[in-house]
Amino acid sequence: MNANGFPHDDPQGPLFVTEHIPLEISEEEFDQIRRTLQDMRGFNLDAYKDKCVRRRIAIRIRATHCESAREYCHLLTSQAAEVDLLLKVLTIHVSQFFRNFSTFEKLRLEILPYLFTVARQEKLSGLKFWSLGCAGGEEPYSLALLLADHFSRDLERIPVTIEGTDVDASILDAARLGQYSQERMVELPPHYLQRYFTESNGQFTLIPSIRDMVHFRHGNIFHGDIYQRCDLVLCRNVLIYFAREQQENVIRNIARVLNPWGIMVLGKSETLLGESRSLFQTVCPVERIYRVTEPGRSAPAGGVIRDDSH
C-alpha cells in the first residue's frame, strides 16, 4: 500500500479493469459496503439489482488491487475518495448525442409537434422537458439541438425549459461545460456538429446558446421531491439497473407529475411493468414512447397521438 493507504501507487486507480478474477463478496461484506455508502453519502443500494451491484463493486475491488472483498471494505471505510469512485461506478451511465437516433426522429416528427400543438390549444405559457438520469448531458442537449434546429418558430411563441437530473454531482459539473470527445458524437448528424459546436484539440464544445437552453439539477431518482410538473420525460436506460419494485415506483412518480397530455420515453430494453401499465397508453412500442392516462385525467381533444408500431 502507498502512503495514503491505497494498495497501489495511484490513489484513485482506473474506474474499470478488464481482467477477470473470480471474486466472492459475502453477505457480511456486502452489508458493510451498503452501510458505508448509506452513512457516508446517503446512497441506498437496496433499490439496485443485486447482481448488477455486486458486479460493479467487483470492478472497484480489482481496480484498487485489493486481494479480497474484506480488504476492500477496510479501504472503503478509511478512504472517502474511494467512496466517491465506487459511487461513480455504481451510477455511471455512458451516453451519446442522439443515442438511438430513431427515437429522436420520432420525437422530431411526431412528439414535439404534438406537444407544441397542445401548448397552443391549452394556451400554455411554456413547456418543460426533463431528462431523468442525464449523466453527462448528451440527452438533454440533444433535445436542445432538435428544438433549435427544427422548432425555432415555435420557441418564439412557446418557450421550452429543459432540465437534466442525475445523482452524480461531479458529472453534472462536467455537463454544464458542454465539452465532449469525438466518441460521444457517433450518432450526431454532421450538420449539428458544424453548426452548434466548436472544436479544439479533439474536444467539441457546444455553443453558449445551446448550453443555456439546458439546466442541470442534482437529485436522486428515488427521492420524491425531485419530481416536478412537466410535459415530456426521458428516462432511458436507467430503470434497467433497478429492482422491479423500484422501477414501478419511478414510473408511478413520473405519471404523477406529467401533465394530462404528458409523454414518457423509456430505453429500448425497458418496458412498463405491473400496475404501472395502467398509467400509460402506448404511443410507439418500438421506441418505448408512452402517454400518461392516469385515471381522472384527460388529454386535450385535439392533441391525440395515434398508436403506432413504426
C-alpha positions as CSV (number, residue, x, y, z in Angstrom):
1,M,0.0,0.0,0.0
2,N,1.1,3.6,-0.6
3,A,1.4,6.3,2.0
4,N,-2.3,7.1,1.6
5,G,-3.3,3.6,2.5
6,F,-4.2,2.6,-1.1
7,P,-3.0,-0.8,-2.3
8,H,-1.2,0.7,-5.4
9,D,0.6,3.8,-6.5
10,D,-2.5,5.6,-7.9
11,P,-4.9,6.7,-5.0
12,Q,-7.8,6.6,-7.4
13,G,-6.9,3.9,-9.8
14,P,-8.7,3.2,-13.1
15,L,-12.5,3.1,-12.8
16,F,-12.6,-0.2,-14.7
17,V,-10.2,-3.1,-15.0
18,T,-10.9,-5.7,-17.7
19,E,-9.0,-8.7,-16.1
20,H,-11.4,-11.4,-14.9
21,I,-10.6,-12.7,-11.5
22,P,-13.2,-14.8,-9.6
23,L,-14.3,-12.8,-6.7
24,E,-16.8,-13.6,-3.9
25,I,-18.5,-10.9,-1.8
26,S,-20.0,-12.4,1.3
27,E,-23.3,-11.1,2.7
28,E,-21.5,-9.6,5.6
29,E,-19.1,-7.7,3.3
30,F,-21.9,-6.6,1.0
31,D,-23.8,-5.3,4.0
32,Q,-20.8,-3.4,5.3
33,I,-20.4,-1.8,1.8
34,R,-24.1,-0.9,1.8
35,R,-23.9,0.7,5.2
36,T,-20.8,2.6,4.3
37,L,-22.4,4.2,1.3
38,Q,-25.6,5.0,3.2
39,D,-23.7,6.5,6.2
40,M,-21.1,8.5,4.3
41,R,-23.1,9.5,1.2
42,G,-26.7,8.8,1.9
43,F,-26.8,6.4,-1.1
44,N,-29.2,3.5,-0.8
45,L,-28.1,0.3,-2.5
46,D,-31.3,-1.6,-1.8
47,A,-33.0,-0.2,-4.9
48,Y,-30.5,-1.6,-7.3
49,K,-30.4,-5.1,-8.8
50,D,-28.2,-7.3,-6.6
51,K,-26.2,-8.9,-9.4
52,C,-25.5,-5.6,-11.1
53,V,-24.3,-4.0,-7.9
54,R,-22.0,-6.9,-7.0
55,R,-20.5,-6.9,-10.5
56,R,-19.8,-3.1,-10.2
57,I,-18.4,-3.4,-6.7
58,A,-16.1,-6.2,-8.0
59,I,-14.8,-3.7,-10.7
60,R,-13.6,-1.4,-8.0
61,I,-12.1,-4.2,-5.9
62,R,-10.0,-5.2,-8.9
63,A,-9.2,-1.6,-9.9
64,T,-7.8,-1.0,-6.4
65,H,-5.8,-4.3,-6.5
66,C,-7.4,-5.4,-3.2
67,E,-6.9,-9.1,-2.7
68,S,-10.3,-9.7,-1.2
69,A,-13.7,-8.0,-0.6
70,R,-12.7,-7.8,3.1
71,E,-9.6,-5.8,2.3
72,Y,-11.7,-3.5,0.1
73,C,-14.2,-2.9,2.9
74,H,-11.4,-1.6,5.0
75,L,-10.2,0.6,2.2
76,L,-13.7,1.9,1.7
77,T,-14.2,2.9,5.3
78,S,-10.8,4.6,5.6
79,Q,-10.7,6.5,2.3
80,A,-13.5,8.9,1.4
81,A,-12.1,9.3,-2.1
82,E,-12.8,5.6,-2.8
83,V,-16.4,6.0,-1.7
84,D,-16.9,8.6,-4.4
85,L,-15.2,6.4,-7.0
86,L,-17.4,3.5,-6.1
87,L,-20.5,5.7,-6.4
88,K,-19.3,6.8,-9.8
89,V,-19.0,3.1,-11.0
90,L,-22.4,2.3,-9.5
91,T,-24.2,5.2,-11.1
92,I,-22.2,5.6,-14.4
93,H,-24.4,6.0,-17.4
94,V,-22.4,6.4,-20.6
95,S,-24.3,8.1,-23.4
96,Q,-24.0,9.8,-26.7
97,F,-25.7,12.6,-28.6
98,F,-28.9,11.3,-30.3
99,R,-28.4,7.8,-28.9
100,N,-30.9,5.5,-30.7
101,F,-31.3,8.1,-33.4
102,S,-34.7,6.7,-34.5
103,T,-36.1,7.7,-31.1
104,F,-35.1,11.3,-31.7
105,E,-36.6,11.2,-35.2
106,K,-39.9,10.1,-33.6
107,L,-39.6,13.0,-31.2
108,R,-38.9,15.4,-34.0
109,L,-41.6,14.2,-36.4
110,E,-44.5,13.5,-34.0
111,I,-44.0,14.0,-30.3
112,L,-42.6,17.6,-30.3
113,P,-45.2,18.9,-32.9
114,Y,-47.9,17.2,-30.7
115,L,-46.7,19.0,-27.6
116,F,-46.4,22.4,-29.3
117,T,-50.0,21.9,-30.6
118,V,-51.2,21.1,-27.1
119,A,-49.4,24.1,-25.8
120,R,-51.2,26.4,-28.3
121,Q,-54.6,24.8,-27.6
122,E,-54.3,25.0,-23.9
123,K,-52.7,28.5,-24.1
124,L,-49.8,27.4,-22.0
125,S,-47.0,29.9,-21.1
126,G,-44.4,27.2,-21.9
127,L,-43.4,23.6,-21.9
128,K,-41.0,21.6,-19.6
129,F,-38.9,18.7,-20.8
130,W,-37.0,16.5,-18.3
131,S,-34.1,14.1,-18.8
132,L,-34.0,11.8,-15.8
133,G,-30.6,10.2,-15.2
134,C,-29.0,12.5,-17.7
135,A,-25.4,11.6,-17.0
136,G,-23.0,13.8,-19.0
137,G,-25.8,15.8,-20.5
138,E,-25.9,14.4,-24.0
139,E,-29.6,13.6,-23.9
140,P,-31.0,16.9,-22.8
141,Y,-28.6,18.7,-25.1
142,S,-29.8,16.5,-27.9
143,L,-33.3,17.8,-27.2
144,A,-32.0,21.4,-27.2
145,L,-30.4,20.8,-30.6
146,L,-33.6,19.4,-32.0
147,L,-35.6,22.4,-30.8
148,A,-33.0,24.9,-32.0
149,D,-32.7,23.3,-35.4
150,H,-36.3,22.4,-36.2
151,F,-38.6,24.4,-33.9
152,S,-37.2,27.9,-33.7
153,R,-40.5,29.5,-34.7
154,D,-42.4,27.5,-32.1
155,L,-39.9,28.5,-29.4
156,E,-40.6,32.2,-30.2
157,R,-44.2,31.7,-29.0
158,I,-43.8,28.9,-26.6
159,P,-40.6,28.8,-24.6
160,V,-39.3,25.3,-23.5
161,T,-37.4,24.6,-20.3
162,I,-35.1,21.6,-20.5
163,E,-33.8,20.1,-17.3
164,G,-31.3,17.3,-16.7
165,T,-31.1,15.5,-13.4
166,D,-28.5,12.9,-12.2
167,V,-27.3,11.5,-8.8
168,D,-23.7,12.2,-9.7
169,A,-22.9,15.9,-8.9
170,S,-19.5,15.8,-10.5
171,I,-20.7,14.5,-13.8
172,L,-23.3,17.4,-13.8
173,D,-20.5,19.9,-13.3
174,A,-18.8,18.4,-16.5
175,A,-22.2,18.5,-18.3
176,R,-22.6,22.2,-17.7
177,L,-19.3,22.8,-19.6
178,G,-20.8,21.2,-22.7
179,Q,-17.5,19.7,-23.8
180,Y,-17.3,16.3,-25.4
181,S,-14.9,13.9,-27.1
182,Q,-15.4,12.5,-30.6
183,E,-16.8,9.2,-29.3
184,R,-19.9,10.9,-28.0
185,M,-20.7,12.2,-31.5
186,V,-21.1,8.9,-33.2
187,E,-24.8,9.3,-33.9
188,L,-24.8,13.1,-34.3
189,P,-25.8,14.3,-37.8
190,P,-22.8,16.2,-39.3
191,H,-24.6,19.5,-39.7
192,Y,-25.3,19.7,-36.0
193,L,-21.6,19.3,-35.3
194,Q,-20.7,22.1,-37.8
195,R,-23.4,24.5,-36.7
196,Y,-23.6,24.1,-32.9
197,F,-20.1,23.0,-31.8
198,T,-16.6,24.5,-31.8
199,E,-13.6,22.1,-31.9
200,S,-10.3,22.4,-30.2
201,N,-7.6,19.7,-29.6
202,G,-10.1,16.9,-30.4
203,Q,-12.7,18.2,-27.9
204,F,-16.1,19.6,-29.1
205,T,-17.8,22.3,-27.1
206,L,-21.4,23.3,-27.5
207,I,-22.1,26.9,-28.4
208,P,-23.4,29.0,-25.5
209,S,-26.9,29.4,-26.9
210,I,-27.4,25.6,-26.8
211,R,-25.8,25.3,-23.3
212,D,-28.1,28.0,-22.0
213,M,-31.2,26.0,-23.0
214,V,-30.4,23.2,-20.5
215,H,-30.4,23.5,-16.7
216,F,-28.9,20.7,-14.6
217,R,-30.1,19.7,-11.1
218,H,-28.6,17.2,-8.7
219,G,-31.1,14.6,-7.4
220,N,-31.7,11.0,-6.5
221,I,-34.3,9.2,-8.7
222,F,-35.7,7.6,-5.5
223,H,-36.4,10.9,-3.7
224,G,-39.9,12.1,-4.4
225,D,-39.1,15.8,-4.1
226,I,-37.1,15.8,-7.3
227,Y,-40.2,15.1,-9.4
228,Q,-41.8,18.3,-10.7
229,R,-44.6,19.0,-13.2
230,C,-43.5,18.5,-16.8
231,D,-44.7,17.7,-20.3
232,L,-42.0,15.3,-21.5
233,V,-39.8,12.9,-19.5
234,L,-36.9,10.9,-21.0
235,C,-35.9,8.1,-18.6
236,R,-33.9,5.9,-20.9
237,N,-31.5,3.1,-20.0
238,V,-31.9,4.0,-16.3
239,L,-34.6,1.6,-15.0
240,I,-32.6,-1.5,-16.1
241,Y,-30.3,-1.2,-13.1
242,F,-33.1,-1.2,-10.6
243,A,-35.2,-3.9,-9.0
244,R,-38.7,-4.3,-10.3
245,E,-40.4,-2.7,-7.3
246,Q,-38.2,0.4,-7.7
247,Q,-38.8,0.5,-11.4
248,E,-42.5,0.7,-10.8
249,N,-42.1,3.4,-8.1
250,V,-40.1,5.6,-10.6
251,I,-42.8,5.1,-13.3
252,R,-45.6,6.0,-10.8
253,N,-43.7,9.1,-9.8
254,I,-43.3,10.1,-13.5
255,A,-47.0,9.6,-14.1
256,R,-47.8,11.7,-11.0
257,V,-46.0,14.8,-12.3
258,L,-46.8,14.6,-16.0
259,N,-49.4,16.9,-17.3
260,P,-52.5,15.2,-18.8
261,W,-51.0,15.3,-22.2
262,G,-47.6,14.3,-21.0
263,I,-45.2,11.9,-22.7
264,M,-42.7,9.4,-21.2
265,V,-39.8,7.8,-23.2
266,L,-38.0,4.7,-21.9
267,G,-35.0,2.9,-23.2
268,K,-35.2,0.3,-25.9
269,S,-34.6,-2.5,-23.4
270,E,-37.2,-1.2,-20.8
271,T,-40.9,-1.5,-20.6
272,L,-43.9,-0.9,-18.4
273,L,-44.4,-3.4,-15.6
274,G,-47.2,-4.4,-13.3
275,E,-49.7,-1.7,-12.2
276,S,-47.7,1.0,-13.9
277,R,-49.1,-0.3,-17.3
278,S,-52.5,1.2,-16.4
279,L,-51.0,4.6,-16.1
280,F,-49.8,5.0,-19.7
281,Q,-51.1,4.4,-23.2
282,T,-48.6,3.2,-25.7
283,V,-47.8,5.7,-28.4
284,C,-44.9,3.8,-30.1
285,P,-43.9,0.4,-28.8
286,V,-40.7,0.2,-30.9
287,E,-39.3,3.5,-29.5
288,R,-40.9,2.9,-26.0
289,I,-42.9,6.1,-26.1
290,Y,-46.0,6.4,-23.8
291,R,-48.7,9.0,-23.0
292,V,-49.9,9.3,-19.4
293,T,-53.5,8.1,-18.9
294,E,-53.8,8.3,-15.1
295,P,-57.4,7.9,-14.0
296,G,-59.2,11.2,-13.6
297,R,-57.1,12.9,-16.3
298,S,-57.9,13.5,-19.9
299,A,-55.8,14.7,-22.8
300,P,-56.9,17.7,-24.9
301,A,-59.4,16.6,-27.6
302,G,-57.3,18.0,-30.4
303,G,-54.0,16.7,-29.2
304,V,-54.3,13.0,-29.7
305,I,-51.4,10.9,-31.0
306,R,-52.3,7.8,-32.7
307,D,-50.9,4.4,-31.6
308,D,-48.1,3.5,-33.9
309,S,-45.8,0.5,-34.1
310,H,-43.5,2.0,-36.6
